[in-house]
């Protein structure tokens, strides 16, 4: 609790772009102090929890504000990317808020796909996903191999946003206004407003210029990912229930994830969507999911159905039905000018739907971890 004379936590608002990662959004975060401080483009990911930067972009100098620890991290992601690195306690600045003693992994062993056009990743989910391993000696500037790290004693570290909240700087919540799942290709994609967005750390409701009306509130049911219960899926005016049974390793049957630029759906949902579509639309969607670019001119989006996803609401509230119009699950001028990509990816198994940017792009979305397991709030964007 904050005393009467305490200043309530502020919130930070920064511009974000999908240009660096060709879909996923990045924002600028400064790490380190003094001459070694670097402003880096970090992926903003509610589907993971580690704060990690590439050692090719940041070489920490131990001293005031930057300290070594005996912790190492090995993290793997759903797209097959991974990194191994040393955990430091460092100074991190986002907007005008500066946190000290923030756990930061310096990744010195990473797959090529890990950071791509970004400099690192800012995981925004819960501590349960922020695995680390305690080792006999300091992990920086020494560099343990991934296998050596994984032989340490498993523990977790405090994610960045939780640490900033612990320091009394920000509330444990954030908001996104995004518009695209893939970069809109054109003469000047870097200045195209559709490739830009806004990220708010420590707040959300205050930004009334970004949304209108009231919020729909979905329940978060586990403190790892922003884990939700997908109740049903709609294709046009047809609704069908979804089994609440999660796939192995998942606490619930779905998550909402800013770090995934498609709707990742299991075979049952994919097949139900396909079964409702006319044959010509079925073939276009199958071709795109198979990796083929589709000419914009082959798509009359006015004839495609709106998809809807109903998530379990909070206790005492209503379930939340969120719409994904064809303009959001098809991305025109993606990959190449004049070509389109379906932002729908088939998963191998049911029970692990990832509701990524195609869902979020239709809403102003707040991820609020300040009470209990948290909630996700959706409002109509301006």
Secondary structure, DSSP 8 states (H G I E B T S, - for coil): ---TTS---B-EEEEEEEEEETTEEEEEEEESSGGG-EEEEEEEETT---EEEETTT-----BTTBEEEEEEEEEE-TTS-EEEEEEEEEEEEETTEEEEEEEEEEEEEE-HHHHTTSSEEEE-S-GGG-EEEE-SS--SSS---HHHHHTSEEEE---HHHHHHHTTSB-SEEEEE---SS---STTGGG-GGGEEEEEES-STT-TTSEEEEEEEEE--SBTTBEE-EEEEEETTEEEE------TT-SSSEEE-TT-SSEEE-HHHHHHHHHHS-HHHHHHHHHHHTT--EEGGG--GGGS--EEEEE-B-TTS--EEEEE-HHHHEEES-SSTTEEEE-EEE-SSSS-EEE-HHHHTTSEEEEE-SSTT-EEEEEEE-
